[in-house]
Amino acid sequence: WFDVFQGAHTFTWVSHPLRRTRNRVHNFEEIVVIAQGSGTITITLTGLGGTTQSETFSVTSTTQEVAIRKPTRMEGHDIVVTITSTATATSGTAPRVDRVMLRGTVKEEVAQS
């Protein structure tokens, strides 16, 4: 059974295509994660054509939230974000992800599939 107050050892969350990326090509240059806990968080960006880019963040702050920045390089449109969080200890709770920010530039052209 699952105890909502205990948390899980690992979890995955998948977005719908990001509204701002629909029919617009984006160049992503940085991912910022605000999280708390002990473990790893992997952010995967997937474009409509199957292009993917993943970045893994190590989190070691159990008492307060931390902001972790990582450069990335991906160009795509209709982007789906997948977040996977896994605890360091097998009996631990996966780090809590409070916010993910994607930084980059928008090309004003309409994406071609």
C-alpha positions in Angstrom: 0.0 0.0 0.0 1.1 3.6 -0.5 1.4 6.1 2.4 1.0 9.7 1.0 2.8 11.0 4.1 5.8 8.8 3.6 6.8 9.5 0.0 8.2 7.1 -2.6 11.7 5.9 -3.3 11.4 7.0 -6.9 8.8 8.9 -9.0 8.4 10.1 -12.6 6.2 12.9 -13.9 5.6 13.7 -17.6 4.1 17.0 -18.9 1.9 17.7 -21.8 3.7 19.5 -24.7 4.7 22.9 -23.3 2.3 25.6 -24.6 5.0 28.1 -25.5 6.8 25.4 -27.6 3.8 24.5 -29.8 4.7 25.2 -33.4 7.8 27.2 -32.3 11.4 26.0 -32.4 13.2 26.7 -29.1 16.9 26.5 -28.3 17.3 25.4 -24.7 20.5 26.5 -23.0 20.0 25.9 -19.2 17.8 23.9 -16.8 17.3 25.2 -13.2 15.9 22.8 -10.6 14.6 23.9 -7.2 14.5 20.8 -5.0 15.0 19.4 -1.5 16.1 16.0 -0.4 18.8 13.4 -1.0 19.2 11.7 -4.3 19.2 12.4 -8.1 16.8 14.2 -10.3 16.8 13.7 -14.1 15.1 16.2 -16.4 14.5 14.9 -20.0 13.4 17.2 -22.8 11.7 15.4 -25.7 10.8 17.2 -29.0 8.0 16.2 -31.4 10.5 14.5 -33.8 12.0 12.4 -31.0 15.0 14.6 -30.2 15.9 14.2 -26.5 18.3 15.7 -24.1 18.7 14.6 -20.4 20.5 16.3 -17.5 20.9 14.7 -14.1 21.1 16.8 -10.9 22.5 15.6 -7.5 20.6 16.9 -4.5 22.0 16.7 -1.0 20.0 19.3 1.0 17.5 17.8 3.3 16.8 20.9 5.4 16.1 23.5 2.8 15.4 24.0 -0.9 18.4 24.5 -3.2 18.6 25.9 -6.8 20.8 23.9 -9.1 21.7 25.1 -12.6 23.0 23.0 -15.4 23.8 24.0 -19.0 22.1 22.0 -21.7 21.8 22.1 -25.5 18.7 21.2 -27.3 16.6 22.5 -30.2 13.1 21.4 -30.7 9.4 22.1 -30.7 6.3 20.7 -28.9 8.6 19.9 -26.0 7.6 17.3 -23.3 9.4 17.4 -20.0 10.0 14.2 -18.0 11.1 14.5 -14.3 12.5 11.4 -12.6 13.5 11.7 -8.9 15.3 8.8 -7.0 16.4 8.7 -3.4 20.0 8.0 -2.5 19.2 5.3 0.1 17.0 2.4 -0.9 14.7 3.0 2.0 14.7 6.8 1.5 12.3 9.3 0.0 13.0 10.7 -3.5 13.9 14.4 -3.5 11.0 16.8 -3.8 11.0 18.9 -7.0 9.4 22.3 -6.3 10.1 24.0 -9.7 11.9 23.4 -13.0 12.9 26.4 -15.2 14.0 26.1 -18.8 16.1 28.9 -20.2 16.7 29.6 -23.8 15.6 31.5 -26.9 12.6 31.2 -29.2 12.9 31.1 -32.9 9.9 32.9 -34.4 9.5 30.4 -37.2 6.7 27.9 -37.4 8.0 24.4 -36.8 7.9 21.9 -39.7 7.2 18.3 -38.9 
